Amino acid sequence: MINRRKFIALSAFSSAAALFTKKLPATGNVNVFNKGPIVVSTWDTGIEANKGAWKILSEGGRALDAVEAGVMVTEASQNCCVGLGANPDRDGFVTLDACIMDEFFNCGSVAFLERIKHPVSVARRVMEKTPHVMLVGSGAQLFAVAEGFPLEEQKLSPEAQKAYDNWLKQSEYKPVINIERTGNHGPSAPSKLESGEWNHDTIGMVAMDGKGNLSGSCTTSGMGFKMRGRLGDSPIIGAGLFVDNEVGACTSTGQGEDVIRIAGSHTVVELMRQGLSPEAACKKAVQRIVKIKGEKAKEIQVAFLALNKKGEAGAFAINKGFSYAIKSGTMEKLVPANSLF
Ligand code: GLY
């Protein structure tokens, strides 16, 4: 699995970058004032995913290609709560959701998709090869197979198998997603697997290419041990992902029901349109959820991650523990986001 301690130590890789990095705040908004491409993605798994995206961005490629290639790294990794090795639903089946959106408001999405390794690529085919935005379930799978995607055998990762076996002992239906109990980002932070707290659900990625165009992607296995058929925010354009090439892009992670309730990613982009910085816009969306949930907000996690047209990135979460990975021509780092609690 990806080791948080390895990545937290990542540093800038040129002397100019080192100088620049010193000025960065320890948490929160990252003002990149970026002239070139940039990619940001959720959680520490985003570090590896960003490298996948960067291969395309650094060669002058399109943001759309970058955000697809980037999250494919995580979908293939078998060691995260994304992809075929991830937490199953309560009946033992891994069901995957993903979406993608480009700079022209083109978008595609798949949900409740089984036995396909790269749901994000199927979402892109939906966008490019059908007049529709969203395909679900067996229809999405039939479409994927017709497009040449192989049907894979479901193979839970050892961690997902262990977590599911543990869950089966009680079979209590109390799905919770992404609460990080330690909130500890330091080098001594236990890895999520060591501490038994690994429950990241999603990778969301937004990027700007060398031409200044934005795109985004989002892919997930959703809440562990969910009811069969349950969908969260991740495949829903406007909730788990939204891109407006004039303004910015946003993606989300955490308890999808509460992101859907406020059309979260769209809300953040609209707040940036009104002039808010990415972090301030994410914070306002988080506050909206907290106002709805009251005290119960302390029991859930939702985080938004946004990038604006100036190449400024920012994020905000309900609870401590959310971090995002950033990569540009001058920096590669994991940034702990600010939170309300
Ligand atoms: N954010 C992922 C989900 O709720 O399914």
Residues whose N, C-alpha, C, O or C-beta is under 5 A from the ligand:
A	BS01	LIG	D201 T202 T220 G222 M223 G232 D233 S234 T253 G254 Q255 G256 E257
